[in-house]
């Protein structure tokens, strides 16, 4: 890469030296930054080993086109000027640190290392995301495989009908929203064993009924309705006043409760 560039700090306009030069010359700090860039660019092309011989400050100011600017550079310590044996000599403090070819090479190396670290971090992040996606995919595949084959109470196996499988999937999705994770295979197995006597339609209706009431386990709508009705009738007989339905009971299961 060509070295026809210079380093400039992004906060250079706030540097006390820049503010001092701007105040002394009666201009804005942004203007001083522009003249500094022009000055440093001239040095990058003409300065060797941190010095330039044969050029006076007057000549340099003609190049920069800002009277008094070189004097201000001397005052803040960014330029040193002398005349040895009548030969003008301009010296630049810390030239090797900022403007030399070596300084530019080091800056490029740092940029490459920074880019490499950023890319490495991005690769690790992407790999982590891919790993999480694969893990979630495997979990869902295992779940789909399981809900299509379950074990009855008597130990025999049969294919899970589509209606029941879809109901299980709806319940798992609902519990995942409620708790942040899908129920484990063992929990699904317990639910299916406890409700093996229910028809697919009964099971599907119970799931929808329980989700609508934001239950923590799958309720039996028939028991819930019958118990609520019995409580209302009993209360009306004893007091003669209607009573608000009590909260619906939940089946005591080892299943989907938190």
Secondary structure, 3 states (H helix, E strand, C coil): CCCCCCCCCCCHHHCHHHHHHHHHHCCCHHHHHHHHHHHHHHHHHHCECCEEECCCHHHHHHHHCCCCHHHHHHHCCCCEEEEECCEEEEECCCHHHHCCHHHHHHHHHHHHHHHHHHHHHHHHHHHHHHHHHHHHHHHHHHHHHHHCEEECCCCCEEECCHHHHHHHHHHHHHHHHHHCCCCCHHHHHHHHHHCCCCCHHHHHHHHHHHHHCCCCCCCCHHHHHHHHHHHHHHHHHHHCCCCCCCCCCCCCCCCCCC
